[in-house]
Amino acid sequence: MKQFLDNPNVQYWGRFIGKTIFYFGILLMLIYLYHYKNIDGGSFIYNEF
């Protein structure tokens, strides 16, 4: 297993997949936060004030 993980090709693709998942999570978070941009955008706690 150690030899498999030390392979540069495996390290490259592991890093690529890890970064892809990380940036996809950031993108989903930004889309979720953009939903609250307008006042009708959701049941945000401060809409009543």
C-alpha positions as CSV (number, residue, x, y, z in Angstrom):
1,M,0.0,0.0,0.0
2,K,2.9,2.4,0.8
3,Q,4.4,1.8,-2.6
4,F,1.1,2.5,-4.2
5,L,0.6,5.9,-2.4
6,D,4.2,6.9,-3.1
7,N,3.6,6.7,-6.8
8,P,3.8,10.2,-8.3
9,N,0.9,9.5,-10.6
10,V,-1.4,8.5,-7.7
11,Q,-0.3,11.6,-5.7
12,Y,-1.1,13.9,-8.7
13,W,-4.6,12.5,-9.2
14,G,-5.3,12.4,-5.4
15,R,-4.4,16.1,-5.1
16,F,-6.4,16.9,-8.2
17,I,-9.5,15.1,-6.9
18,G,-9.1,16.6,-3.5
19,K,-8.9,20.1,-4.9
20,T,-11.9,19.5,-7.1
21,I,-14.0,18.4,-4.2
22,F,-12.8,21.4,-2.1
23,Y,-13.6,24.0,-4.7
24,F,-16.9,22.3,-5.5
25,G,-17.8,22.7,-1.9
26,I,-16.9,26.4,-1.9
27,L,-19.0,26.8,-5.1
28,L,-22.0,25.2,-3.4
29,M,-21.6,27.4,-0.3
30,L,-21.5,30.5,-2.4
31,I,-24.6,29.5,-4.3
32,Y,-26.3,28.8,-1.0
33,L,-25.3,32.2,0.4
34,Y,-26.4,34.0,-2.8
35,H,-29.9,32.6,-2.2
36,Y,-30.2,35.1,0.7
37,K,-29.3,38.1,-1.5
38,N,-32.8,39.4,-1.9
39,I,-35.3,39.8,1.0
40,D,-37.7,37.1,-0.5
41,G,-34.8,34.7,-0.8
42,G,-35.5,32.5,2.2
43,S,-36.4,32.3,5.8
44,F,-33.4,34.1,7.1
45,I,-33.7,34.9,10.8
46,Y,-33.2,38.7,10.3
47,N,-35.9,39.2,7.6
48,E,-38.4,40.2,10.3
49,F,-36.5,43.2,11.6
